[in-house]
Amino acid sequence: MPYTPDFAETEPSRAELDAQAGPLLIEFGAPWCGHCQAAQPLLAEVLAAYPALPHVKIEDGPGRPLGRSFRVKLWPTLVLLKNGSEIGRLVRPVASRDIALLLAQG
């Protein structure tokens, strides 16, 4: 599953994400967020090299428990999980190199 341009229609539970085998990239953000919009071409570029990496895009905001469970404070926040454990995080990426370094940890 390569780059996902759209936010998930339903927010998965933390338990579902924690149960995911292998690597998983979670992107927290909002469709109206300028930082999130600016990061999309960077994500698309880097994720093209990782076609097997699942990418889940979650709309975050007040009252959204999933973002709070990951202690998300700024958007976009990229969280890289492996077998349900966080192995890396990147907040407000501004260069594709930074995203590539995060994904190299998986």
Backbone as CSV, one residue per row, in Angstrom:
resi,resn,N_x,N_y,N_z,CA_x,CA_y,CA_z,C_x,C_y,C_z
1,MET,0.854,-1.168,0.000,0.000,0.000,0.000,0.897,1.227,0.000
2,PRO,1.042,1.908,-1.125,1.903,3.086,-1.181,1.244,4.303,-0.532
3,TYR,1.786,5.458,-0.833,1.279,6.731,-0.318,-0.251,6.790,-0.395
4,THR,-0.855,7.213,0.701,-2.306,7.356,0.788,-2.641,8.843,0.785
5,PRO,-3.281,9.359,-0.263,-3.552,10.789,-0.328,-4.727,11.253,0.537
6,ASP,-5.614,10.330,0.898,-6.830,10.713,1.626,-6.790,10.229,3.064
7,PHE,-7.448,11.000,3.920,-7.571,10.605,5.315,-8.503,9.403,5.415
8,ALA,-8.236,8.526,6.368,-9.071,7.348,6.584,-10.496,7.795,6.908
9,GLU,-11.473,7.095,6.343,-12.870,7.450,6.606,-13.255,7.121,8.037
10,THR,-12.705,6.032,8.567,-12.942,5.685,9.964,-11.593,5.549,10.650
11,GLU,-11.528,6.088,11.842,-10.287,6.055,12.607,-10.093,4.666,13.199
12,PRO,-8.955,4.019,12.917,-8.722,2.710,13.529,-8.497,2.878,15.033
13,SER,-8.658,1.800,15.758,-8.397,1.852,17.195,-6.896,1.703,17.449
14,ARG,-6.479,2.114,18.602,-5.071,1.953,18.977,-4.713,0.475,18.998
15,ALA,-5.639,-0.357,19.465,-5.387,-1.800,19.514,-5.160,-2.371,18.108
16,GLU,-5.916,-1.892,17.121,-5.735,-2.359,15.742,-4.342,-2.000,15.222
17,LEU,-3.915,-0.783,15.509,-2.591,-0.348,15.045,-1.479,-1.096,15.776
18,ASP,-1.667,-1.290,17.072,-0.661,-2.004,17.860,-0.541,-3.468,17.436
19,ALA,-1.603,-4.031,16.881,-1.607,-5.437,16.470,-1.033,-5.633,15.066
20,GLN,-0.763,-4.558,14.349,-0.237,-4.649,12.978,1.142,-5.301,12.983
21,ALA,1.286,-6.361,12.208,2.587,-7.022,12.091,3.447,-6.254,11.092
22,GLY,4.732,-6.170,11.389,5.656,-5.485,10.495,5.595,-3.982,10.649
23,PRO,6.188,-3.262,9.692,6.219,-1.800,9.777,4.893,-1.171,9.341
24,LEU,4.615,0.002,9.884,3.409,0.767,9.573,3.726,2.236,9.783
25,LEU,3.408,3.068,8.797,3.592,4.512,8.928,2.231,5.147,9.164
26,ILE,2.115,5.867,10.267,0.885,6.583,10.593,1.164,8.065,10.437
27,GLU,0.284,8.748,9.732,0.396,10.192,9.531,-0.798,10.851,10.198
28,PHE,-0.537,11.704,11.177,-1.593,12.472,11.838,-1.580,13.889,11.293
29,GLY,-2.754,14.425,10.972,-2.829,15.778,10.451,-4.271,16.206,10.255
30,ALA,-4.455,17.243,9.456,-5.789,17.760,9.140,-5.772,18.258,7.696
31,PRO,-6.885,18.109,6.983,-6.900,18.489,5.567,-6.688,19.982,5.321
32,TRP,-7.008,20.815,6.291,-6.874,22.265,6.129,-5.518,22.798,6.618
33,CYS,-4.690,21.923,7.188,-3.402,22.314,7.773,-2.377,22.592,6.672
34,GLY,-1.840,23.789,6.647,-0.847,24.163,5.648,0.417,23.330,5.716
35,HIS,0.869,23.007,6.929,2.065,22.168,7.083,1.808,20.773,6.515
36,CYS,0.594,20.266,6.739,0.222,18.940,6.226,0.186,18.949,4.701
37,GLN,-0.395,19.985,4.145,-0.478,20.101,2.689,0.913,20.187,2.069
38,ALA,1.808,20.932,2.700,3.169,21.088,2.182,3.949,19.777,2.243
39,ALA,3.627,18.912,3.191,4.350,17.649,3.343,3.898,16.581,2.351
40,GLN,2.745,16.749,1.722,2.212,15.687,0.868,3.114,15.321,-0.315
41,PRO,3.657,16.276,-1.064,4.552,15.877,-2.163,5.802,15.155,-1.664
42,LEU,6.292,15.551,-0.501,7.470,14.903,0.080,7.159,13.455,0.431
43,LEU,6.010,13.256,1.071,5.597,11.900,1.438,5.406,11.030,0.206
44,ALA,4.728,11.572,-0.799,4.482,10.807,-2.024,5.802,10.396,-2.672
45,GLU,6.760,11.307,-2.703,8.061,11.032,-3.311,8.787,9.909,-2.576
46,VAL,8.865,10.012,-1.262,9.629,9.032,-0.485,8.902,7.688,-0.431
47,LEU,7.593,7.714,-0.240,6.856,6.464,-0.133,6.824,5.688,-1.448
48,ALA,7.123,6.326,-2.562,7.212,5.612,-3.844,8.300,4.540,-3.791
49,ALA,9.300,4.745,-2.956,10.383,3.771,-2.804,10.040,2.672,-1.801
50,TYR,8.882,2.774,-1.139,8.451,1.797,-0.133,7.043,1.307,-0.459
51,PRO,6.837,0.660,-1.593,5.485,0.281,-2.005,4.805,-0.733,-1.081
52,ALA,5.579,-1.473,-0.294,4.986,-2.466,0.602,4.695,-1.909,1.995
53,LEU,5.108,-0.677,2.267,4.904,-0.087,3.593,3.490,0.456,3.713
54,PRO,2.693,-0.061,4.630,1.357,0.498,4.834,1.449,1.930,5.373
55,HIS,0.639,2.817,4.813,0.587,4.231,5.202,-0.860,4.538,5.573
56,VAL,-1.079,4.906,6.831,-2.412,5.233,7.313,-2.439,6.710,7.642
57,LYS,-3.370,7.418,7.049,-3.481,8.861,7.227,-4.699,9.128,8.112
58,ILE,-4.463,9.706,9.307,-5.503,9.893,10.304,-5.748,11.383,10.530
59,GLU,-6.997,11.800,10.380,-7.351,13.188,10.695,-7.368,13.337,12.203
60,ASP,-6.633,14.315,12.693,-6.503,14.527,14.130,-7.161,15.843,14.508
61,GLY,-7.437,16.000,15.769,-8.024,17.228,16.272,-8.550,17.030,17.682
62,PRO,-9.150,18.079,18.247,-9.697,17.970,19.597,-10.710,16.823,19.693
63,GLY,-10.624,16.092,20.775,-11.552,15.001,21.005,-11.230,13.730,20.238
64,ARG,-10.099,13.695,19.565,-9.700,12.502,18.814,-8.738,11.679,19.691
65,PRO,-9.193,10.577,20.248,-8.372,9.839,21.210,-7.129,9.174,20.616
66,LEU,-7.164,8.806,19.344,-6.009,8.118,18.779,-4.776,9.024,18.767
67,GLY,-4.947,10.262,18.317,-3.835,11.210,18.329,-3.303,11.460,19.731
68,ARG,-4.217,11.544,20.707,-3.786,11.756,22.083,-3.013,10.552,22.601
69,SER,-3.406,9.341,22.192,-2.710,8.148,22.677,-1.273,8.102,22.158
70,PHE,-1.011,8.791,21.033,0.341,8.883,20.497,1.024,10.205,20.887
71,ARG,0.389,10.995,21.746,0.926,12.271,22.220,1.220,13.240,21.077
72,VAL,0.345,13.268,20.082,0.504,14.166,18.940,0.142,15.579,19.373
73,LYS,1.031,16.532,19.084,0.786,17.926,19.448,0.839,18.853,18.247
74,LEU,1.602,18.507,17.219,1.725,19.322,16.015,1.463,18.450,14.795
75,TRP,1.028,19.073,13.727,0.747,18.340,12.480,1.681,18.805,11.387
76,PRO,1.974,17.984,10.449,1.764,16.547,10.530,2.787,15.891,11.445
77,THR,2.356,14.828,12.073,3.253,13.985,12.847,3.245,12.618,12.199
78,LEU,4.428,12.130,11.856,4.587,10.801,11.283,5.113,9.880,12.376
79,VAL,4.432,8.766,12.582,4.841,7.780,13.581,5.107,6.469,12.853
80,LEU,6.298,5.944,13.014,6.659,4.668,12.403,6.589,3.588,13.472
81,LEU,5.731,2.612,13.235,5.603,1.474,14.138,6.217,0.247,13.493
82,LYS,6.695,-0.656,14.316,7.117,-1.980,13.846,6.598,-2.986,14.857
83,ASN,5.727,-3.866,14.376,5.078,-4.857,15.242,4.405,-4.188,16.440
84,GLY,3.778,-3.036,16.198,3.012,-2.344,17.228,3.798,-1.440,18.148
85,SER,5.114,-1.389,18.003,5.941,-0.533,18.861,6.488,0.630,18.051
86,GLU,6.462,1.804,18.649,6.997,2.984,17.965,8.516,2.880,17.872
87,ILE,9.022,3.031,16.636,10.479,2.991,16.449,11.020,4.319,15.934
88,GLY,10.118,5.238,15.570,10.564,6.539,15.104,9.400,7.490,14.932
89,ARG,9.739,8.776,14.925,8.716,9.825,14.822,9.343,11.032,14.148
90,LEU,8.524,11.724,13.357,8.977,12.941,12.690,7.820,13.936,12.721
91,VAL,8.108,15.139,13.180,7.082,16.187,13.280,7.402,17.286,12.274
92,ARG,6.406,17.656,11.491,6.496,18.716,10.487,7.709,18.572,9.567
93,PRO,7.752,17.493,8.800,8.884,17.321,7.880,8.904,18.411,6.813
94,VAL,10.105,18.877,6.498,10.253,19.920,5.473,11.163,19.468,4.330
95,ALA,11.717,18.254,4.451,12.595,17.731,3.401,12.353,16.230,3.248
96,SER,12.363,15.774,2.019,12.155,14.345,1.769,13.252,13.514,2.437
97,ARG,14.443,14.065,2.556,15.556,13.377,3.217,15.187,12.981,4.651
98,ASP,14.480,13.871,5.368,14.099,13.582,6.753,13.118,12.409,6.823
99,ILE,12.184,12.365,5.880,11.225,11.260,5.841,11.942,9.963,5.486
100,ALA,12.864,10.027,4.539,13.626,8.831,4.150,14.436,8.286,5.329
101,LEU,15.011,9.170,6.133,15.770,8.727,7.308,14.855,8.045,8.314
102,LEU,13.656,8.562,8.492,12.697,7.932,9.393,12.359,6.531,8.896
103,LEU,12.022,6.399,7.621,11.609,5.111,7.071,12.748,4.107,7.050
104,ALA,13.966,4.571,6.987,15.123,3.673,7.000,15.258,2.945,8.350
105,GLN,14.619,3.467,9.383,14.664,2.837,10.705,13.825,1.558,10.747
106,GLY,12.888,1.444,9.799,11.976,0.297,9.805,12.575,-0.872,9.136
